């Protein structure tokens, strides 16, 4: 039920928020969470179940591109106040409606399991302290079979009684349910809660995924967390993957599960699927990681063509490789085109490093170009990626 990571504008809806005579109606700011208008609107939503809808977003296996499950995200699209779900739940908490509201979400999510494809699960987000509320866990435990349901625990609020929470989670697991820890590493509990709860799925927060393709520290942290979670017999899930480069990186790091706009957006009234292009991209990158001792494991995608203004690898009119771009992108170095050093996908990392070290000193920072047996460009190899791969 957590909102997706994209920014959403906070506005309230006027009785008729349309454009009249060429003038757009400007809505007033959203009320503060302690504004009494929230109390009235929350009571209205609770009295009319159709005002609260759940939008599923796919969770993909990052080794195959298959859908492993769906997370349900709460939406209040038909209400008279337009605000992100986290604001709604904050207001519900202030006015004492949070347990009832989350019970409604949980009940709907449990029923949604009936429409899931085979071998998939459904996740729903619940704050730990509310899982101790009889209204919430009563909704959960009125079902003898909770298989294919994953309860995500946020780190935003302490449970209050860790032992009582552990007992509730034990009951959940006895009935076939699973436990996920949401937004790992960003809240109160951190590693202590991770070790105490031993969740089946650990979701890495969007903040740690954003820009991971250009941040070696974040990549190292992801590897460390993946090793820890693997030793706990759990799965690591990277959420908030929003760019193809972030997707390539988490797949290449061997992260088990992924979620985000780069894979698929949430939808209402149906179970969204991954496009063929996304599935193929995942399978291609995952296949490269099997050659972790070869340069193919660290190849990045590149723009290839004959226009210097839009390409990373420049071709001539006969489609032969002329030059590779260096500098002028993410650093202060001037843009240059240099003669490429070509490497085969099956070349060992050590061999490629030796060849790169023997280049002209002025070209040492230029990417290497990986080509297949027909001379076609597979991608580029950055020196930073080569050094990190050798250091593993």
Buried (B, 14 or more C-beta within 10 A) or exposed (E): BBBBBEEBEBBBBEEEEEEEEEEEEEBEEBBEBEBEBBBEBBEEBBEEEEBBBBBBBBBBBBBEBBBBBBBBBBBBEEBBBBBBBBBBBBBBBBBEBBBBBBBBBBBBBBEBBEEBEEEBBBBBBBBBBBBBBEBBBEBBBEBEEBEBBBBBBBBBBBBEEBEBBBEBBEBBBEBEBBBBBBBBBBBEBEEEBBEBBBBBBBBBBBEBBBEBBEBEEBBBBBBEBBEBBEEBEBBBBBBBBBBBBBBBBBBBBBBBBBBBBBBBEBBEEEBBEBEEEBBEBBBBBBEBBEBBEBBBBBBBBBEBBEEEEEBBBBBEEEEEBBBBBBBEEEEEEEEBBBEBBBBBBEBEBEBBBEBBEEBEEEBEBBBBBBBEEEEEBBBBBBBEBBEBBEEE
